[in-house]
Structure formats: C-alpha cells, structure tokens
Amino acid sequence: MDLSNRTVLIVGGTSGIGRELARRFAAAGSTVAVGGRNREALSELAEEGFGTVRIDVTDQASVASARDTVLARYPGLDTVVTMPGVMLLEDLRDPVHFEAAATTIDTNLVGTLRVIDAFTPHLVQRGEGTFITVTSGIAFLPFPPMPTYAASKAAVHAYSEALRAQLDGTGVSVVELVPPAVATAGQEEVNPHALPLDDFATEVMHLLSQDPTPREIVVKAALMHRWAERDGTYDDLVAQRSQALAMLPGREG
C-alpha cells in the first residue's frame, strides 16, 4: 500500500490507536479524515488539521449522513478504516450482563457492518480502494472477563474474510488489523505487557507499506494470540487468561 497519497477515513479514530494511525497516515503524505462521536476530540483533531465528521455507528441515519458528508468533501476517498469498539467487563452468571453484551455487539460488529455497507458502493464504483477492519488478538485467544468483546471481534474477523472473498475482482481489497494489548485507554495501567502505542503504530505502518500488503496486519506482539491454536498453546493461554476473572465484582480469590 502506497501510504503517501491516500485519502483515508478512520471511523472510531478520535483516541488511542485510531488517533495515532491518523497522524501516521498524515505524516506519510495522505489526506486523513476522522469520524467519531466525541465532539471535543473531533475539535482537537480539526485543530491539528484533520478533516472531521461526527458519526454514531449505532445509528443508521448518522452513518448515512456521515457518508454523504465525507464523500462530498473527499470524492477521491480510497481507504476506509473502521474501528468502532467498546470493551466491557461481563459476569455471565448475572443476567444483567446482557445490556453490556448488546451494546458491544451493536457497536463493534453491527457498527462495523453499517460503515462497510455505507462505503462499499463508492469504492466498488471507483474500481479500487481498501477497507481496513480492526479486530483484536482477543478475537483469536479469548479474554474471559470480556466475552462479548471477544465474540464481536471474532465475528468481525469472519466477516472480513467473507467481505474479501465477495469483493474479489472489484479492485477493492480488505485488510484486517489485529492489535494486541496496546498502552492506550488505560491498558497500560492493568497490563504491564501492553505494547507502547508508538511502537505499535510504527510496526503497523511498516507492514501496511509492504508489497503486496498482507491480508492481516499482525504485529509481533499479537502473533502468540493469532496462532495459539495452531501452535498448541491455546488451552494453556486461555487458562492463564482466565485468572483475570478475579477482576469481576465478587470473584476475588
């Protein structure tokens, strides 16, 4: 992927990984717009020189409105990064968890589908372009305290595979970004092994610039998650990660 002359929309890019990738694409020479719900963050990004658009991926009308706004401003849009995500703890012994589960699915999975559906006709009509979906190492190696988050990201992985197959021959490619725990949004406080954001972004941009671009962008820190089942480490790692269930209220000890 030539990173120097893209027109990129990053949905869910107002903070953390998305915000850093926006800066990296811009530094490489691309035109970048960022979509999200946080008005204050969007204002800050606008001051940095990014295009911004307010979008709520759980609202179909908001997604359609944002699409129309973006395509009016950037008719040459060729790259859509879709990374809406919420990470919520759930105690599956307590039925009240369902609200968190529903929110997670509607944001992480259905929100991703809404964005992809909104921009697919444009990219197909162009005859070239790229969708970058964002999953997680947790899609391949579940983190038991966040069961629906894992399920939603596993679903986005499967959907990305199907989307790639269905868009074959249109000129539109599908790239899946698989982050590990990255030191942002408080991850560094609960996970001392979280990858520094700067290191993560540097490795991602390097992998994206390879020719051909890999179908999956998996930084070294995420390889143990991605290939745990193949490597025979899956059961031991899930058992190890299950110790984190002590994070749930009433589960101490």
N, C-alpha and C positions, 0 to 999 in steps of 0.2 A: 504494500500500500504506500503510495506517494503521499507523505504527510504534509508536504509543503504547499499544496494547492487544493485542499479540500474545502467544502462548505459543509460544516458539521453542526448538527443539533444534538445536544445532550439533554435528554429528559431525565430529571432527577439529579441534576448536576449542581445544585446550589450549595452543596457542602461536601466534605470528605473526598472520596475517590473521584466523584464526578467533577467537582470543582478543580481538583488538581489536573485531571485529564484535560479539562477545558483550557487551562493555562498551558499545558504541554502542546496541545494541538495548535494553539495560537502562536506559541513560541516557534513552532516548526514552520509557520507561514500560512496556516489555514484560517479561514473565516469561521468564527465559532459563535453560536447562539446557545443559550442555556434556558431550559424550561424547568419550572418548579412552582411550588405553592407559597414559599416564604417570601413575602414582599420585601422585607428588609434585606434578605440575602440577594434577591434579584436587583435591588437598588445598588448594593455594593458591587455586584458584578457589572452593572451598567457603568458605574464609575471607573471600573477597570478597562472599559472599552468593549465589553461583550454585548452582543445583542441579547435581549431577554424577552421571555414570554411567560405569562402566568398560565399554568396548566395543572389541573387536578385530574390525575389518571383514573380516579374512581368515578368520574363524571363524564359520560359520553359527549355531552354538549360542550364541555370545557375542552376536551381533546379535539373535537372538530373545529372549534373556534381557534384554538392554538395552531392547528394545522393550517388553516386558512391564513392566519396572520403570518406565520413563518414562510409559507410559500409565496405570499405577496411580497415579502421583504427579500427573500432569498430564493428566487425561481431556479437557481442553479444548485439547490440543495442536493448533495450526493451521498451524505453519510448521516445515518440516524442511530444514535446511541441511546438505548432505552434501559434505564437502570433504576426504576422506582423500587423502593424497598423499605420495609419495616421489619425490625427484629424484636419479637415479643416473647417473653417467657410464658410458658403454659404448663399448668399442672393438670394432666389428663385425668386425674382422679376427681377433679372438681368440674362439674358440667359448666360452670361459669366461664371456663376457658374458651367456649365456642365463640364468644364475641371477638376475642383476640384472633382466633383462627379465621373467622370470616373476614376480618379486616385485613389480615395478612394475605389471604387468597385474592381478595378484591384488588389489593394494591400491587402485590408482587407478580401475580400471574395474570389476572384479568386486565390489570392496568397495562402490563406489557403487551398483551394482545390488542388492546384498544389502540395503543400507539402504533404498533406494526400495521394494523389494518388501515389506520388513517393515512399512512405514508406509502403503503405498497403501490397503489395505482400511480403515484407520482414517479417513484423510482423505476417501476416497470416501463412506464411510458418513456422515460429518459433512455432506457436500454442499458443503463449502467448505474451502479451505486452499491452501497453497503449498509446492511443492518449490523449493528454490534449489540448483541444481547449480553446481559450481565447476570451470571448465576453466582456460584459460590463453591468453595471446596466442600461446604456443608451439603451441597446437592449430591455429592458422591460418598461422603462419610458423615452421617447424621450426627447432630449435636442434640442429645436427648432433651435438654431443657427447652429447646426451641423446635418442637416437632413440626409445626405447620410451616415455619420458615424453611426448614429443610425440604419439606414436601413441595412447597411452592417453587423453590429453586431447582429441584429435580424435574419438576414439570416444565419449567422454562427451558431446561436443557433438552428435554424430549421434543418440545415444541420447536426449538431452534433447529434440531436435526430434521424435523419434518418440513419446516419452512425452507431450509436449504435445498432439500430434495424437490420441493414443489416449484421453487424459483430457478431451478437449474435450466439454463438455456435462455434466460431473460437478460443476462448481464448483471443481475443483482446478486451479490454474494452475502453470505451470513457468517459472521464471525462471533464466536462465543468467548466472552472474557470470564475467567474462573478465578476470582480473587481468593486468597487465604484470609486469615485474620490480619487486618491492616490497622496500624496505630492511628486511628481516627475515630471520632464519635464516641470516645470513651473506651474503646477497645484496649488501649494501652494500659488502662487502669485495672482491668480484670484479666488481661492476658499478657504476661511479660514477654511472650514469644511473638507478639504481633509484629508484623513486618513494618518498618518505618515507611511512611507514606511516600517520601521522596524516592526511596529505593524501589518501591513497588512501581511507581509511575515511570521511572527510568527504564525498568525491565519491560514493562508493557509496551512502551513506545518503541523500544528496540525490536520486540517480537512483531509488532504491527508492521514495522518497516521491512521485514524480511520479504523476499520474493521467491516463491509465492507466499502470501500471507497465510499463516496457519489457520485452520478452521477453528481451533481452540487456542486461546491465549492463556497459557498456564505457566505462571512464574514458578521458579524453582521451589519456593516455599509451599506451593499448592500441589506439587507432584505427588506427595505422600497421600493426600486426600483423593486426588483424581484416580490414582491407580492402586488404592488399597486392596480392592477385591482381587485384582489381577496378581498383585504381589503377595497375597496370602496374609496380609496384616490387618484385614478388615475387622475381624472379630475382636482381636486384642485392642485395637484402637477404639472401637465402639465401647468396649467395656471400660477402657480408660476414660473416655469422654463422659461415660455415664456417671462417673464420680461427681460431675458438676451438678447433678440433680440436687445436691445439698444446697444449691443456690435458691431452690424453691422454698417459699414460706412453709414452715412446719416439717421440712425434710432434713433439718440439721442433724448431723450424726447418723 
